Amino acid sequence: MRTTIALLILMVIPLILFYIEYRLAKQGSKLAIILPTIVLCFAVIMPIVAITSIVMFVINFAVKYLEKEKKDKISEIDKMNIQDL
């Protein structure tokens, strides 16, 4: 019974952290880079936490990349609209 609860907690906590990381990265918060760094520091104690930290860094950079692509596309559309005038 305790093993089941422990495994459930080990699955739920990273999912919560991934969601928080995604929301912070979407908002452009400075905590979006600080949170995975803090989690990486805990990897010294529990090596499995390193995987969680790496995934959080990937989420952060993916969201930033997608936001940049979206802004570039919008700026291209704005340039085309100005040229049409």
Backbone torsions as a table, in degrees:
resi	resn	phi	psi	omega
1	MET	NA	-44.6	-179.9
2	ARG	-66.1	-35.7	179.0
3	THR	-64.3	-40.6	178.8
4	THR	-63.2	-43.7	179.6
5	ILE	-65.4	-42.2	179.3
6	ALA	-62.9	-43.2	177.9
7	LEU	-65.0	-38.9	178.1
8	LEU	-63.1	-42.9	178.2
9	ILE	-65.0	-40.9	179.1
10	LEU	-66.1	-20.9	177.3
11	MET	-90.5	-34.4	-175.0
12	VAL	-78.0	-42.1	-177.5
13	ILE	-58.8	-48.8	177.3
14	PRO	-60.9	-37.1	178.6
15	LEU	-63.2	-40.2	176.9
16	ILE	-64.6	-44.0	178.4
17	LEU	-63.3	-38.0	178.1
18	PHE	-63.9	-42.6	179.5
19	TYR	-64.1	-44.7	178.8
20	ILE	-61.9	-42.5	179.2
21	GLU	-61.7	-43.3	179.2
22	TYR	-61.2	-46.4	-179.5
23	ARG	-63.9	-42.7	179.4
24	LEU	-65.2	-40.3	179.2
25	ALA	-66.7	-38.4	177.9
26	LYS	-62.6	-36.4	-179.3
27	GLN	-80.0	-13.8	-177.7
28	GLY	76.0	26.5	-178.0
29	SER	-74.6	148.5	175.6
30	LYS	-67.3	-25.2	178.7
31	LEU	-66.2	-16.9	-179.5
32	ALA	-64.5	-25.9	177.0
33	ILE	-99.3	-25.0	-179.3
34	ILE	-74.3	-39.7	-177.9
35	LEU	-59.4	-48.3	177.6
36	PRO	-65.3	-29.8	178.0
37	THR	-66.0	-41.6	177.4
38	ILE	-63.5	-43.5	179.3
39	VAL	-63.7	-37.1	178.2
40	LEU	-64.2	-33.8	176.6
41	CYS	-63.5	-33.5	177.2
42	PHE	-72.7	-13.6	179.6
43	ALA	-65.4	-19.8	176.6
44	VAL	-65.4	-37.1	-178.8
45	ILE	-79.8	-46.4	-178.0
46	MET	-127.7	104.9	-176.0
47	PRO	-58.7	-27.2	-179.8
48	ILE	-66.4	-20.9	178.8
49	VAL	-68.4	-22.8	179.3
50	ALA	-61.0	-37.2	177.9
51	ILE	-63.0	-43.1	178.0
52	THR	-60.7	-43.5	-179.6
53	SER	-64.0	-42.1	179.4
54	ILE	-63.3	-42.9	178.2
55	VAL	-62.7	-38.2	179.1
56	MET	-65.7	-39.9	175.8
57	PHE	-62.7	-41.2	179.2
58	VAL	-63.2	-42.8	177.6
59	ILE	-59.4	-46.0	-178.9
60	ASN	-58.7	-50.8	-177.0
61	PHE	-69.8	-34.2	178.0
62	ALA	-65.5	-43.8	179.5
63	VAL	-64.0	-42.9	178.4
64	LYS	-62.7	-41.1	179.2
65	TYR	-64.0	-45.0	-179.9
66	LEU	-65.5	-37.7	176.9
67	GLU	-64.7	-40.2	178.9
68	LYS	-64.7	-43.6	178.2
69	GLU	-61.3	-40.7	180.0
70	LYS	-64.4	-43.4	178.8
71	LYS	-65.3	-40.5	178.3
72	ASP	-62.6	-41.3	-180.0
73	LYS	-65.5	-42.0	178.9
74	ILE	-64.6	-41.1	179.9
75	SER	-66.3	-35.0	175.8
76	GLU	-63.9	-42.7	179.0
77	ILE	-64.1	-40.9	177.5
78	ASP	-62.0	-41.8	178.9
79	LYS	-62.8	-42.5	179.1
80	MET	-64.5	-38.9	178.7
81	ASN	-65.1	-39.0	178.3
82	ILE	-66.2	-40.6	179.9
83	GLN	-66.4	-33.4	178.7
84	ASP	-66.3	-28.2	179.4
85	LEU	-72.7	NA	NA
